[in-house]
Amino acid sequence: MQRLKLITNDPWLTPYGGVIERRYMHAAAKEAEFTDGGRSTLSDFASGYLYFGLHRTSGGWVLREWAPNATAVYLTGTFNGWHKSEDFRLCRQENGNWEITLPADVLHHEDLYKLIVEWDGGSGERIPAWCRRVVQDAHTKIFSAQVWEPPAPYIFTHKTFKPDVSPLLIYECHIGMATEDETIGTYEAFRTQVLPRIAGNGYNAIQIMAIQEHPYYGSFGYHVSNFFAASSRFGTPDELKHLVDDAHGMGIAVIMDIVHSHSVKNEVEGLGRFDGTPYQYFHTGGRREHRQWDSLCFDYGKNEVLHFLLSNCKFWLDEYRFDGFRFDGVTSMLYLSHGMGEAFTNYDDYYNGRQDDDAIAYLTLANKLIHEINPRAVTIAEEVSGMPGLAATYKDGGYGFDYRMAMNIPDFWIKTLKEKKDEDWLPSAVWWETTNRRADEKTISYAESHDQALVGDKTIIFRLIDACMYWHMQINDPNITVDRGIALHKMIRLVTATTINGGYLNFMGNEFGHPEWIDFPREGNGWSYKYARRQWHLVDDVNLKYRYLGDFDRAMISLIHSVKNFQTSSLQKVWDHDGDQALAYMRHDLLFVFNFNPHRSFTDYGFLTPAGKYRVALNTDDPRFGGFGLTDDSVEHATHYDPLFENEGKEWLKLYLPARTALVLKRI
């Protein structure tokens, strides 16, 4: 075969060409197997949700499930008093499938149901693996599947929505904790109260966490039990569809945080021992359990598992019109060690035989499928090891993600804030970390996500201000710690968001410095919702300094929108000086200048830029954003001629740079 572009683009990959090509051929062989050598499509193969599960038919109802080890399967529910009855016994079909057909008047909208699965030596209640609706009884806390066939199902009104990826500006959010009240938020509240905020702030995408049903709320949605069911904690399927539809009407893409890296251990609610065996969907032996996550690991070598997961991808695109996925825990999928204890210091670590080629084939096929269904869909990999090719196209030898999370950037900011004095911040290190990426792969840059906001960690604003946040956030209360924190919070976000090569992400509330951490209700906090919510009133209060950060974030996002295809515009470093703690770079006709120095302001600080006049477009020291207003932003700045650089079209630009300030100037 012709040498793949992934290898030719990076000569350092040449010694590993055989492994890369073998993985490519493994995915190609699986695709050929699933598509009958190309006579059908991956989308045809990934339509299991149209066959399995409960469906209303012209003659009544049909329910099908895959349980190869079962000896008998019964349907039970509110419609028959939860009894095990021969009238509701499923018939065994080929390939371990089971089926029952029922008259139309047996089941009704909102009826509850489960399966009783029997096997040699045992039996148990099970929620169907392919069910689309699961609810929890408020009193008994027991989960059951629910018939969801409303008489007037939701009809989408925005049917031709196309995500805007120029660039992708993502607002990461969680429906349940998006409420001000100490309770669980709803799809409806988010749609009517939070979506308008996000649109007003200029973000063009939301990344929603915890959509797939999960039995433990405190898992943040990462211990999934029912992969085809939208979490009923937040409302109904129709309300989620309405949310997606309204987001599209506001120009906002809706990306789902999808969890295919592992599954909850639960047996009644989840897939654990669904047919009595521990290995129906999962690995056998030591590979079955993910010990760090206390969960079960899918066996991506089984065609039935691939059918289940690929169908799951298509289902959310088709049924709910999501615009793509952020795949969680990709590192865990790629490596037999789940990435635990691995150093990832050189290319040998990616091609040493300790990778799961079946998982790599699944991720490759998932990306092919998603883009086959919707060529404009967005796929993002949450991956920390730096595996080459993750966000390269399949035809080039990659795994087909559109973006990978730049997980080095938040780690860098945390390490800097924890370990370095302000005087030791190095602009050269800031530039390296925010721009260090493979040339052929797009990334999503971010200063912090939900990970940094969890109990046990600290958000950037909390690391900067800490306890002063409780006492000195009133606008008429000067405080040196708060002033420093607000200044650096803006600068950290500005340099992170404006050095992107793909997109930028913010977790909800962090843009205005939301106080405290995220702590879901649990026994250790008395099952309190106090820290599992967002206090929107803080940014709305004109008497508090949170609004300064919120207003700055809005202005920053607007600035990025002002340049067409900002993320692909040439990014050129103009100047950096670690001694002065100064950094300057250009994109398009915008010049970004940072003075990280905590003490020294510079007068007539000069560096070479394209000749012309420059006008201030954004200033972190603007009083509107909680700054001191030490510069006159109405003044135009003209470059000064130097014959030595005449042939380069460059001249000297000299600026006043206040300490701990960043300026964005637009070339006129």
C-alpha positions as CSV (number, residue, x, y, z in Angstrom):
1,M,0.0,0.0,0.0
2,Q,1.0,3.6,-0.5
3,R,2.8,5.2,2.5
4,L,0.2,7.0,4.7
5,K,0.5,10.7,4.9
6,L,0.6,10.5,8.7
7,I,4.0,8.9,8.3
8,T,5.3,11.0,5.5
9,N,4.3,14.2,7.3
10,D,6.4,13.2,10.3
11,P,9.7,11.4,9.5
12,W,10.0,10.4,13.2
13,L,7.1,8.0,12.6
14,T,8.9,6.1,9.9
15,P,10.3,3.4,12.2
16,Y,6.7,2.7,13.3
17,G,5.2,2.6,9.8
18,G,4.4,-1.1,10.0
19,V,2.4,-0.7,13.2
20,I,0.5,2.3,11.9
21,E,-0.3,0.6,8.6
22,R,-1.4,-2.6,10.5
23,R,-3.8,-0.6,12.6
24,Y,-5.1,1.1,9.4
25,M,-5.7,-2.2,7.7
26,H,-7.4,-3.7,10.9
27,A,-10.0,-0.9,10.8
28,A,-10.4,-1.3,7.1
29,A,-11.0,-5.0,7.4
30,K,-13.6,-4.5,10.1
31,E,-15.4,-2.0,8.0
32,A,-15.4,-4.4,5.0
33,E,-16.8,-7.1,7.3
34,F,-19.6,-4.9,8.5
35,T,-20.4,-3.4,5.1
36,D,-20.3,-6.7,3.2
37,G,-17.3,-5.5,1.2
38,G,-18.8,-2.2,0.5
39,R,-22.2,-3.4,-0.7
40,S,-23.8,-1.5,2.3
41,T,-22.6,1.3,4.6
42,L,-21.4,1.6,8.1
43,S,-24.6,3.6,8.8
44,D,-26.6,0.5,7.6
45,F,-24.7,-1.6,10.0
46,A,-25.1,0.8,12.9
47,S,-28.8,0.7,13.0
48,G,-29.3,-1.8,15.8
49,Y,-31.5,0.6,17.7
50,L,-34.1,0.4,15.0
51,Y,-34.3,-3.4,15.6
52,F,-33.4,-4.0,19.2
53,G,-35.3,-2.5,22.1
54,L,-39.0,-1.7,22.4
55,H,-40.8,-0.4,19.3
56,R,-44.4,0.5,18.4
57,T,-45.5,-1.2,15.2
58,S,-48.5,-1.0,13.0
59,G,-49.9,-4.1,14.7
60,G,-48.8,-3.5,18.3
61,W,-45.4,-3.7,20.0
62,V,-42.2,-5.7,19.5
63,L,-39.3,-6.0,21.9
64,R,-35.9,-7.6,21.1
65,E,-32.8,-8.1,23.1
66,W,-29.5,-9.9,22.8
67,A,-28.8,-12.3,25.6
68,P,-26.8,-15.3,24.2
69,N,-26.3,-17.1,27.6
70,A,-30.0,-16.8,28.7
71,T,-32.2,-19.9,28.9
72,A,-35.4,-17.9,29.3
73,V,-36.4,-14.2,29.2
74,Y,-39.7,-12.7,30.4
75,L,-41.2,-9.2,30.1
76,T,-42.7,-7.8,33.3
77,G,-44.0,-4.5,34.4
78,T,-46.9,-2.3,35.6
79,F,-49.0,-3.7,32.8
80,N,-49.1,-7.2,34.4
81,G,-48.5,-6.5,38.1
82,W,-44.8,-7.2,37.8
83,H,-45.5,-10.9,37.5
84,K,-43.5,-13.5,35.6
85,S,-45.9,-15.0,33.1
86,E,-45.7,-17.4,30.1
87,D,-47.9,-14.9,28.3
88,F,-44.9,-12.5,28.4
89,R,-42.1,-14.9,27.6
90,L,-39.8,-13.9,24.8
91,C,-38.9,-16.4,22.0
92,R,-35.4,-17.3,21.3
93,Q,-34.2,-16.3,17.8
94,E,-30.9,-16.8,16.0
95,N,-27.5,-15.5,17.3
96,G,-28.7,-15.2,20.9
97,N,-31.5,-12.8,20.2
98,W,-34.8,-12.8,22.0
99,E,-38.2,-11.4,20.8
100,I,-41.8,-10.8,21.9
101,T,-44.7,-9.2,20.0
102,L,-47.7,-7.8,21.9
103,P,-51.0,-6.4,20.9
104,A,-51.3,-2.6,20.9
105,D,-53.5,-2.4,24.0
106,V,-51.1,-4.2,26.3
107,L,-48.5,-1.4,26.7
108,H,-49.2,2.3,27.1
109,H,-47.2,5.5,27.2
110,E,-45.3,5.8,30.6
111,D,-45.8,2.1,31.6
112,L,-42.8,0.7,33.5
113,Y,-41.1,-2.5,32.5
114,K,-38.1,-4.8,33.0
115,L,-36.9,-8.2,31.9
116,I,-36.5,-11.3,34.0
117,V,-33.5,-13.1,32.6
118,E,-32.8,-16.7,33.5
119,W,-29.6,-18.7,32.9
120,D,-28.2,-22.0,34.1
121,G,-27.8,-21.6,37.8
122,G,-29.5,-18.3,38.3
123,S,-31.8,-15.4,37.2
124,G,-32.3,-11.7,37.7
125,E,-34.2,-8.6,36.9
126,R,-32.6,-6.6,34.1
127,I,-33.3,-3.3,32.3
128,P,-33.2,-3.9,28.6
129,A,-29.8,-2.9,27.2
130,W,-31.4,-1.1,24.2
131,C,-34.1,0.8,26.1
132,R,-34.5,4.5,25.5
133,R,-36.1,5.7,28.7
134,V,-35.2,4.8,32.3
135,V,-36.7,6.4,35.4
136,Q,-36.1,6.1,39.1
137,D,-38.9,5.7,41.7
138,A,-38.8,8.7,44.0
139,H,-39.5,6.6,47.1
140,T,-37.9,3.1,46.5
141,K,-35.0,4.6,44.4
142,I,-35.5,1.6,42.0
143,F,-34.8,2.1,38.3
144,S,-37.1,0.8,35.6
145,A,-37.4,1.1,31.9
146,Q,-40.4,3.2,30.8
147,V,-42.5,3.1,27.6
148,W,-42.1,6.5,25.9
149,E,-44.5,6.9,23.0
150,P,-46.2,10.3,23.6
151,P,-49.3,10.9,21.6
152,A,-47.8,14.1,20.2
153,P,-44.0,13.5,20.0
154,Y,-41.7,16.5,19.6
155,I,-41.1,17.7,16.0
156,F,-37.8,19.5,15.3
157,T,-38.2,22.9,13.6
158,H,-34.5,23.5,12.7
159,K,-33.7,20.7,10.3
160,T,-30.8,22.1,8.3
161,F,-28.5,23.3,11.1
162,K,-24.8,23.4,10.3
163,P,-22.2,23.9,13.2
164,D,-20.0,26.9,13.0
165,V,-16.4,25.8,13.5
166,S,-14.6,29.0,12.6
167,P,-13.6,28.6,15.3
168,L,-15.5,26.3,17.7
169,L,-16.1,28.1,20.9
170,I,-17.5,25.6,23.4
171,Y,-19.4,26.2,26.6
172,E,-19.0,23.0,28.6
173,C,-22.1,22.4,30.8
174,H,-24.0,20.1,33.0
175,I,-27.8,20.3,33.0
176,G,-28.4,19.3,36.6
177,M,-26.0,21.8,38.1
178,A,-26.9,24.7,35.8
179,T,-29.6,25.8,38.2
180,E,-29.3,28.5,40.9
181,D,-31.5,26.5,43.2
182,E,-30.1,23.8,45.5
183,T,-31.7,21.0,43.5
184,I,-31.3,19.2,40.2
185,G,-31.7,21.5,37.1
186,T,-33.9,20.5,34.2
187,Y,-33.7,20.5,30.4
188,E,-36.5,23.1,30.4
189,A,-34.8,25.4,32.8
190,F,-31.6,25.1,30.9
191,R,-33.3,25.8,27.6
192,T,-35.1,28.9,28.8
193,Q,-32.7,30.3,31.3
194,V,-29.1,29.2,30.4
195,L,-29.1,28.9,26.6
196,P,-29.8,32.6,26.1
197,R,-26.9,33.4,28.4
198,I,-24.6,31.2,26.3
199,A,-25.8,32.8,23.1
200,G,-25.4,36.3,24.5
201,N,-21.8,35.5,25.6
202,G,-21.0,34.5,22.0
203,Y,-20.3,30.8,22.3
204,N,-21.3,28.8,19.3
205,A,-21.3,25.3,20.8
206,I,-22.3,23.6,24.1
207,Q,-20.8,20.4,25.3
208,I,-23.3,18.7,27.5
209,M,-22.2,16.3,30.2
210,A,-24.1,13.4,31.8
211,I,-26.8,12.9,29.2
212,Q,-26.6,9.1,29.1
213,E,-28.5,7.6,32.1
214,H,-26.3,6.9,35.1
215,P,-27.5,5.5,38.5
216,Y,-25.2,7.6,40.7
217,Y,-25.7,11.4,40.2
218,G,-22.3,12.1,41.8
219,S,-20.4,10.2,39.0
220,F,-20.8,13.4,36.9
221,G,-22.4,11.1,34.3
222,Y,-19.3,9.0,33.7
223,H,-20.7,5.7,35.1
224,V,-23.2,5.0,32.4
225,S,-25.8,2.3,32.9
226,N,-28.3,2.8,30.0
227,F,-26.5,4.0,26.9
228,F,-29.6,4.8,24.8
229,A,-31.5,6.5,27.5
230,A,-31.3,10.3,28.1
231,S,-31.0,11.0,31.8
232,S,-34.5,11.3,33.3
233,R,-33.2,13.3,36.2
234,F,-33.4,16.4,34.0
235,G,-36.7,15.7,32.3
236,T,-38.2,13.9,29.3
237,P,-36.7,12.9,25.9
238,D,-39.0,15.5,24.3
239,E,-37.7,18.2,26.5
240,L,-34.1,17.3,25.6
241,K,-35.1,17.5,21.9
242,H,-36.6,20.9,22.5
243,L,-33.4,22.1,24.1
244,V,-31.3,20.9,21.1
245,D,-33.8,22.4,18.7
246,D,-33.7,25.8,20.4
247,A,-29.9,25.8,20.6
248,H,-29.8,25.3,16.8
249,G,-32.2,28.2,16.5
250,M,-29.7,30.3,18.4
251,G,-26.8,29.1,16.2
252,I,-25.4,26.9,18.9
253,A,-24.1,23.4,18.1
254,V,-24.8,20.7,20.7
255,I,-22.0,18.3,21.4
256,M,-22.7,15.3,23.6
257,D,-20.2,14.0,26.1
258,I,-20.3,10.3,25.2
259,V,-18.9,7.5,27.4
260,H,-17.8,4.4,25.5
261,S,-14.6,3.9,27.5
262,H,-16.3,1.9,30.2
263,S,-19.6,1.0,31.9
264,V,-21.0,1.0,35.4
265,K,-20.7,-2.3,37.3
266,N,-24.5,-2.4,38.2
267,E,-26.3,-5.5,37.1
268,V,-29.9,-4.6,37.4
269,E,-29.6,-1.1,36.0
270,G,-26.6,-1.7,33.7
271,L,-24.9,-4.2,31.5
272,G,-22.9,-6.1,34.1
273,R,-23.9,-9.8,33.9
274,F,-26.9,-9.0,31.7
275,D,-27.3,-12.6,30.5
276,G,-25.7,-14.1,33.6
277,T,-22.1,-14.1,32.2
278,P,-19.5,-11.5,33.2
279,Y,-18.2,-11.2,29.7
280,Q,-21.2,-10.6,27.4
281,Y,-20.2,-7.0,26.7
282,F,-16.9,-7.0,28.6
283,H,-13.5,-8.6,28.7
284,T,-12.9,-11.7,30.6
285,G,-10.3,-12.1,33.4
286,G,-8.2,-9.3,34.6
287,R,-9.1,-7.0,31.8
288,R,-12.8,-6.9,32.7
289,E,-12.5,-4.3,35.5
290,H,-11.1,-0.8,35.4
291,R,-9.8,-0.8,39.0
292,Q,-9.1,2.9,39.1
293,W,-12.6,3.8,37.9
294,D,-14.5,0.9,39.6
295,S,-16.2,0.1,36.3
296,L,-16.2,-2.5,33.5
297,C,-14.2,-2.4,30.3
298,F,-15.9,-3.1,26.9
299,D,-14.4,-5.9,24.7
300,Y,-13.9,-4.0,21.4
301,G,-12.9,-7.2,19.8
302,K,-16.5,-8.5,19.8
303,N,-18.6,-7.6,16.7
304,E,-21.7,-7.5,18.9
305,V,-20.1,-4.9,21.2
306,L,-19.0,-2.8,18.2
307,H,-22.6,-3.1,16.8
308,F,-23.9,-1.8,20.1
309,L,-21.5,1.1,20.5
310,L,-21.6,2.2,16.8
311,S,-25.4,2.0,16.9
312,N,-25.3,4.2,20.0
313,C,-23.4,6.9,18.1
314,K,-25.9,6.9,15.3
315,F,-28.9,6.9,17.7
316,W,-27.9,10.1,19.4
317,L,-27.3,11.8,16.0
318,D,-30.5,10.5,14.5
319,E,-33.0,10.6,17.4
320,Y,-31.8,13.8,19.2
321,R,-29.9,15.6,16.4
322,F,-26.8,16.1,18.4
323,D,-24.0,17.7,16.3
324,G,-21.3,15.4,17.5
325,F,-19.5,14.0,20.4
326,R,-16.7,14.5,22.9
327,F,-15.4,11.0,23.5
328,D,-14.5,10.6,27.2
329,G,-11.6,8.5,28.5
330,V,-9.9,7.8,25.1
331,T,-6.5,7.3,26.8
332,S,-8.1,4.5,28.8
333,M,-9.3,2.9,25.6
334,L,-6.0,3.1,23.7
335,Y,-3.8,1.4,26.2
336,L,-4.0,-2.0,27.9
337,S,-2.8,-0.2,31.0
338,H,-5.5,2.4,30.6
339,G,-2.6,4.8,30.5
340,M,-1.9,4.3,34.2
341,G,1.8,4.4,35.1
342,E,2.8,5.2,31.5
343,A,5.3,8.0,30.9
344,F,4.6,8.8,27.2
345,T,8.0,10.3,26.8
346,N,8.8,9.1,23.2
347,Y,7.2,7.4,20.2
348,D,8.1,3.9,21.4
349,D,5.3,4.3,24.0
350,Y,2.7,4.6,21.3
351,Y,3.8,1.5,19.3
352,N,5.3,-0.9,21.8
353,G,2.5,-3.5,21.6
354,R,0.8,-2.4,24.8
355,Q,-2.0,-0.7,22.9
356,D,-5.5,-2.1,22.3
357,D,-5.8,-2.3,18.5
358,D,-9.4,-3.4,18.8
359,A,-10.3,-0.2,20.6
360,I,-8.3,1.9,18.1
361,A,-10.3,0.2,15.3
362,Y,-13.5,1.0,17.1
363,L,-12.6,4.7,17.5
364,T,-11.6,4.8,13.8
365,L,-14.9,3.3,12.7
366,A,-16.9,5.5,15.1
367,N,-15.4,8.6,13.5
368,K,-16.0,7.3,10.0
369,L,-19.6,6.4,10.9
370,I,-20.4,9.8,12.5
371,H,-19.1,11.7,9.5
372,E,-20.8,9.4,7.1
373,I,-24.1,10.3,8.8
374,N,-23.3,14.0,9.2
375,P,-20.2,15.3,7.3
376,R,-20.4,18.4,9.5
377,A,-20.5,16.6,12.8
378,V,-17.8,17.4,15.4
379,T,-15.8,14.7,17.2
380,I,-13.4,15.5,20.0
381,A,-11.0,13.1,21.8
382,E,-10.3,13.6,25.5
383,E,-6.8,12.0,25.4
384,V,-3.8,12.8,27.5
385,S,-1.0,10.6,26.1
386,G,-0.4,12.5,22.9
387,M,-1.0,9.4,20.6
388,P,0.0,10.6,17.1
389,G,-2.8,10.5,14.5
390,L,-5.7,10.8,16.8
391,A,-7.1,13.9,15.1
392,A,-5.7,13.0,11.7
393,T,-8.0,11.8,9.0
394,Y,-8.5,8.1,8.4
395,K,-7.3,8.2,4.8
396,D,-4.0,9.8,6.1
397,G,-3.6,6.9,8.6
398,G,-5.2,8.6,11.6
399,Y,-8.2,7.8,13.8
400,G,-10.5,10.4,12.4
401,F,-11.3,12.8,15.2
402,D,-11.8,16.4,14.3
403,Y,-10.1,17.7,17.4
404,R,-8.2,16.5,20.4
405,M,-8.3,18.2,23.8
406,A,-5.1,20.2,24.6
407,M,-4.9,18.7,28.0
408,N,-1.4,19.9,28.6
409,I,-2.6,23.5,28.8
410,P,-4.7,23.3,32.0
411,D,-2.0,21.2,33.6
412,F,0.6,23.9,32.8
413,W,-1.5,26.6,34.3
414,I,-2.1,24.6,37.5
415,K,1.6,23.8,37.8
416,T,2.5,27.4,37.2
417,L,0.0,28.7,39.8
418,K,1.0,26.1,42.4
419,E,4.7,26.1,42.0
420,K,5.9,29.5,40.6
421,K,6.1,32.9,42.0
422,D,4.7,35.7,39.7
423,E,8.2,36.9,39.2
424,D,9.2,33.5,37.7
425,W,6.5,33.2,35.1
426,L,8.2,32.7,31.7
427,P,6.5,34.0,28.5
428,S,8.6,31.5,26.5
429,A,7.0,28.7,28.5
430,V,3.5,30.1,28.1
431,W,4.0,30.3,24.3
432,W,5.4,26.8,24.1
433,E,2.6,25.2,26.1
434,T,-0.2,27.0,24.3
435,T,1.2,26.3,20.8
436,N,2.9,22.9,21.2
437,R,0.8,20.5,19.0
438,R,1.1,18.4,16.0
439,A,0.8,20.4,12.8
440,D,-1.7,18.0,11.2
441,E,-4.1,17.8,14.2
442,K,-6.5,20.4,15.5
443,T,-6.9,20.9,19.2
444,I,-9.4,22.3,21.7
445,S,-7.5,24.7,24.0
446,Y,-8.7,25.5,27.4
447,A,-7.4,27.0,30.7
448,E,-9.7,24.8,32.8
449,S,-12.7,22.5,32.4
450,H,-15.0,20.7,34.9
451,D,-12.0,18.6,36.0
452,Q,-10.3,21.5,37.6
453,A,-13.5,22.6,39.4
454,L,-14.1,19.3,41.3
455,V,-13.7,18.9,45.0
456,G,-10.1,18.0,45.7
457,D,-8.8,20.4,43.0
458,K,-9.2,24.2,42.6
459,T,-10.3,26.4,39.8
460,I,-8.0,29.1,38.5
461,I,-9.9,31.9,40.3
462,F,-9.8,30.0,43.6
463,R,-6.0,29.4,43.3
464,L,-5.6,33.1,42.6
465,I,-7.9,34.7,45.2
466,D,-8.9,31.9,47.6
467,A,-10.6,33.1,50.8
468,C,-10.6,36.7,49.7
469,M,-13.4,35.7,47.3
470,Y,-15.7,35.5,50.3
471,W,-15.0,39.0,51.6
472,H,-13.6,41.3,48.9
473,M,-15.5,40.9,45.7
474,Q,-17.6,44.1,46.1
475,I,-16.6,46.7,43.5
476,N,-16.0,49.4,46.1
477,D,-13.6,47.2,48.1
478,P,-10.0,47.4,46.9
479,N,-7.9,44.4,47.6
480,I,-4.5,43.6,46.3
481,T,-5.1,39.8,46.2
482,V,-8.4,40.2,44.3
483,D,-6.8,42.7,41.9
484,R,-4.0,40.3,41.1
485,G,-6.4,37.4,40.7
486,I,-8.7,39.3,38.3
487,A,-5.8,40.6,36.2
488,L,-4.2,37.1,35.8
489,H,-7.5,35.4,35.3
490,K,-8.1,37.6,32.2
491,M,-4.6,37.2,30.9
492,I,-4.5,33.4,31.3
493,R,-7.8,33.1,29.3
494,L,-6.7,35.6,26.7
495,V,-3.5,33.9,25.8
496,T,-5.1,30.4,25.9
497,A,-8.1,31.4,23.7
498,T,-6.1,33.4,21.1
499,T,-3.4,30.9,20.4
500,I,-5.8,28.2,19.3
501,N,-5.5,26.1,16.1
502,G,-9.0,24.6,16.4
503,G,-11.3,25.7,19.2
504,Y,-11.6,27.0,22.8
505,L,-13.5,25.5,25.7
506,N,-14.8,27.0,29.0
507,F,-16.7,25.3,31.7
508,M,-19.9,27.1,32.7
509,G,-19.4,29.8,35.3
510,N,-15.6,29.7,35.2
511,E,-15.7,32.6,32.7
512,F,-16.8,34.9,35.5
513,G,-14.8,33.2,38.3
514,H,-17.5,31.1,39.8
515,P,-16.6,30.7,43.5
516,E,-15.8,27.4,45.2
517,W,-15.8,23.9,43.8
518,I,-18.2,21.3,42.5
519,D,-19.3,18.7,45.0
520,F,-22.3,16.6,44.2
521,P,-24.7,15.4,46.9
522,R,-23.2,12.5,48.8
523,E,-23.1,11.0,52.2
524,G,-20.0,12.9,53.2
525,N,-21.8,16.3,52.7
526,G,-25.2,15.3,54.0
527,W,-26.5,14.9,50.4
528,S,-26.3,18.6,49.9
529,Y,-26.8,20.4,46.5
530,K,-25.1,23.6,47.8
531,Y,-22.0,23.1,45.6
532,A,-23.7,21.3,42.7
533,R,-25.2,24.4,41.2
534,R,-24.2,27.7,39.5
535,Q,-24.8,31.0,41.2
536,W,-25.7,33.1,38.2
537,H,-26.8,36.0,40.3
538,L,-23.1,36.8,41.1
539,V,-22.3,37.8,37.5
540,D,-25.6,39.6,37.2
541,D,-24.9,41.8,40.3
542,V,-23.5,45.1,39.2
543,N,-22.1,45.6,42.7
544,L,-19.8,42.6,42.5
545,K,-16.5,42.1,40.6
546,Y,-17.6,38.8,39.0
547,R,-19.3,40.9,36.2
548,Y,-15.9,42.3,35.3
549,L,-14.7,38.8,34.4
550,G,-18.0,38.0,32.6
551,D,-17.8,41.2,30.6
552,F,-14.2,40.5,29.6
553,D,-15.0,37.0,28.5
554,R,-17.8,38.3,26.3
555,A,-15.5,40.9,24.8
556,M,-12.8,38.3,24.2
557,I,-15.1,35.9,22.4
558,S,-16.5,38.8,20.3
559,L,-12.9,39.7,19.3
560,I,-12.3,36.1,18.2
561,H,-15.5,36.2,16.2
562,S,-14.3,39.4,14.5
563,V,-11.7,37.5,12.4
564,K,-13.1,35.0,9.9
565,N,-11.6,31.6,10.5
566,F,-9.6,32.9,13.4
567,Q,-8.3,29.5,14.3
568,T,-6.6,29.0,10.9
569,S,-5.1,32.5,10.6
570,S,-1.3,32.6,10.7
571,L,0.0,32.7,14.3
572,Q,3.4,34.4,14.5
573,K,5.5,35.2,17.5
574,V,6.7,38.8,17.4
575,W,8.6,39.0,20.6
576,D,9.3,37.3,23.9
577,H,11.7,38.2,26.7
578,D,11.7,36.1,29.9
579,G,13.6,38.7,31.8
580,D,11.0,41.4,31.1
581,Q,8.2,38.7,31.2
582,A,6.9,40.1,27.9
583,L,5.3,38.3,25.0
584,A,3.8,39.5,21.7
585,Y,2.3,37.6,18.8
586,M,0.1,38.4,15.7
587,R,-2.9,36.7,14.1
588,H,-4.3,38.3,10.9
589,D,-4.2,42.1,11.7
590,L,-4.4,41.6,15.5
591,L,-1.4,42.1,17.7
592,F,-1.4,40.5,21.2
593,V,0.9,42.0,23.8
594,F,1.4,40.6,27.3
595,N,3.3,42.0,30.2
596,F,3.2,39.3,32.9
597,N,5.6,41.2,35.1
598,P,4.0,41.8,38.5
599,H,6.0,44.9,39.3
600,R,7.4,46.6,36.3
601,S,5.5,48.7,33.8
602,F,7.4,49.6,30.6
603,T,7.4,52.9,28.8
604,D,8.1,52.9,25.0
605,Y,8.6,49.1,25.0
606,G,9.5,48.4,21.4
607,F,9.4,45.5,19.0
608,L,9.2,45.0,15.2
609,T,5.7,44.6,13.6
610,P,4.2,45.1,10.2
611,A,4.3,48.8,9.4
612,G,1.2,50.9,10.0
613,K,-1.1,52.3,12.6
614,Y,-2.6,50.3,15.4
615,R,-5.6,50.9,17.6
616,V,-6.4,49.2,20.9
617,A,-9.2,46.6,20.4
618,L,-9.1,45.0,23.9
619,N,-7.3,45.9,27.1
620,T,-7.4,43.7,30.2
621,D,-6.6,46.9,32.3
622,D,-9.8,48.6,31.0
623,P,-11.9,49.7,34.0
624,R,-14.9,48.0,32.4
625,F,-13.1,44.8,33.2
626,G,-11.9,45.6,36.7
627,G,-8.7,47.2,35.6
628,F,-7.0,50.5,36.5
629,G,-7.2,52.2,33.2
630,L,-3.6,53.2,33.1
631,T,-3.5,53.7,29.3
632,D,-5.4,55.9,27.0
633,D,-7.0,53.4,24.6
634,S,-8.3,56.1,22.3
635,V,-4.7,56.9,21.1
636,E,-3.6,55.4,17.8
637,H,-0.1,53.9,17.8
638,A,2.0,54.4,14.6
639,T,5.1,52.4,13.9
640,H,8.5,54.0,13.5
641,Y,10.6,53.6,10.3
642,D,13.9,51.7,10.5
643,P,15.9,51.4,7.2
644,L,17.4,48.1,8.4
645,F,14.0,46.4,8.1
646,E,12.6,48.3,5.2
647,N,12.7,45.2,2.9
648,E,10.8,43.2,5.5
649,G,8.0,45.7,5.7
650,K,8.5,46.0,9.5
651,E,8.9,49.0,11.7
652,W,9.2,49.6,15.4
653,L,6.1,49.8,17.5
654,K,6.6,51.3,21.0
655,L,4.0,50.9,23.7
656,Y,3.4,51.7,27.3
657,L,2.9,48.3,29.0
658,P,1.5,48.4,32.5
659,A,2.4,45.6,34.8
660,R,0.2,42.5,34.7
661,T,-1.7,43.7,31.6
662,A,-2.4,42.4,28.1
663,L,-3.3,44.6,25.1
664,V,-4.8,43.6,21.8
665,L,-4.2,46.1,19.0
666,K,-5.8,46.0,15.6
667,R,-3.7,47.1,12.6
668,I,-5.6,49.8,10.7
